[in-house]
Amino acid sequence: MAEVHQGPLEIQRETVVESPVERADVGVLESMHRIRWGPVWAGVIVGLATYVVLLALGAGIALAAGATVTGSGWWAVVALLLSLFLGGYIAGMFTGAADTATSVTQGALVWAITLIALITLSALGAYAGIVASPAVSRFDFEQMANRQLGAAAAWWFVIGNVLAFIAAALGAYAGAVSRRQVTTTTRRA
């Protein structure tokens, strides 16, 4: 048979301190500069998913409005900046008891992994398009219509990714700053 309590229940409250802890048995200060890969991968996944959704939104609006290629290109850069800011924010916010520099480093890792993933997916998509089309047997880059357009695209790629790196780092910094600081106390009523 279950016991019935007549009075108020005991409440145990405990909060967590986010600060370096000195180990008494060794006497060594634990390092706070550790990369935590869970928040990095969470930031990458959120960043990629947000990028895909924002690209789809932009494509839908562009197709409905009859937008130019330049406008679509600008939207792709804006979507990348927004998605990597959010991915960096997630990585910075869930870093745990780390300092701001570690959080910003995790934001940089979100940018780097996302960049590698986007390049890999683009290359796989291009390869699938070539394999699926029997009319295209090889690329002849010398017969491209405009090499200057390719050079401009390369420069925009570099500029866009520098801005994306900055967005991911700022997002991680914002996430690190938004973590609430709490103290540890244990109190029994």
N, C-alpha and C positions, 0 to 999 in steps of 0.2 A: 504494500500500500504506500502511496506517495505521501511525503510530508507536506504540510501546508504551513507556510510562513505567515505569521500574523503582522509582523512589523516590516519596516522598509528593508530591502535587500542591500547587502554590502556592495559597494561599487568600487572597483579598482580602476584608477585612471593612470595611464602611462603614455608619455609622449617621447619622441625620439630626438636626440641631439645630433645635429649634423655638424660635427667638428672632428678634428684629428684626435685619436685616442692613443695614449701612451700605454704600452703593454707593461704591466708591472713585473712580469716574470723575465722579460728580455730587456726592457728599458729602451726599446727602439720605437721611434715615432712612425706610425704606419703612413705610408704614402697615400696622398689624395689624388695623385696624378695617374689614374688608371683609366684606360679606355674601357667602357662598358659596351659590348657589342649588341646587347639586346635593344637599347635605345637607338643605336645607330641603324640597325636593320628595321626597327619600327619606323624611323624617320624616312628611310629609303622607300619602304612599302607605301607609307602615307603620301610621300612626295610623288612617286610614280602614279599612284591611283589618282591623286588630285590632278596631275598633269594630263592624264588621259581624259578625265572628265572635263577639264577646262578646254582641251583641244576639241573635244566633241561639241561642247557648247559653242566655241568659236566657229567651228565648221558649219554648224547649223545656222548660226546667225549670218555668217558670210554667204552661204548658199541662198538663204532667204533674201538677203539684201543685195546680192550680186556684187559683193566686195571684190577689190582687186587683190592680186597676189601680194603686193606690198602690205596692204592692210592685214592680210592673213599672217604674213611673216611677223609683223609687229605683235599680233595677238599671240603667236607662238612664243615669242620672247617674254611677253608679260605673263603668260601662263607658266612658263618655266620659272620665272622669278617668284611668282606667288606660291607655286607648289614646293619649290626648294626652301623658301622661307618657312612654310608650314612644316616641312620635313625636318629642317634644322631646329625649329621650335620644339618639336616633339623630342628630338634627340637631346636637346639642352635641358628640357623640363624634367625628363626622366633619368638624368645622369646620376642622381642620388647625391651623396655627400662629397661631391667633387667641386673643385674651384671653377671659376669662370673660364680660365684658359683651357681646361680639359673639356668643358662644354663646347667651346668654340672649335676645338680640334675635332670633336665628334660631329659638329655641323659641317666641317670641311670633309670629313669622311662620308657623310651623307651625300654631299655634292659629288665627290669622286666616284662613289659606287653607282650613284644615279647616272652620271655621265657615261661610265663604262656600260651600264645596262642599256641606256638609250642607243649608244653606238652599236652595241651587239645586236639589239633588236632591229635597228635600221639595216644593218648589214644582212641579217637573216632575211628580212623582208625583201631587200633588193635581190638577194640570191634566189629566193623563191619566185620572184617575178621573172628572173632570167630563165630559170629552169622550166617554169610553167609556160613560157612563150617560145614556141619553136621558131618564130620569125626573128628573134633576137639571138644570134649565135655568139656575138662578142661585142664589146664596146670599142669603138674607135675614137679615142679621146681627141685625136687631131682634127676630126671633123665636127667637133662641137661648135655650135653656132657662135658662141661668144666666150672667149677665155677670160675676158675682163669680168664677166658676170660670175664666173667661177672664183676668181680672185676676190671679188667683193663678198661673195658668199662665205669664203674662208675667213675673211676679216670679221664679218658679222658673227660667225661662229665663235671666234676667239673673244670678241667683245661681249657677246651674249653670255659666254661661259664665265668670263671674269665677273660680270654682274651677277650671274647665278651663284658663283662661289661667295660673293659678298652677301647675297641674300640669305644663303644657307648659314653663313657665319653669324649674321645679324639675328636670324631666327633662333639659332642656338644660344646666343647671348641673351636675347629676350626671354627664352625659356629658362635659362639659368637664373636670371634675375627674378622671374616670377615665382620660383620655388619659395615656399614659405619657410621661414626659420622657426624652429620650435625648440624648447628645452625639455630635458628629462626630469621628471619628478614622479615618484611613486607615493601614493597616498591611499591609505585604507581608512574607510569610514567606520 
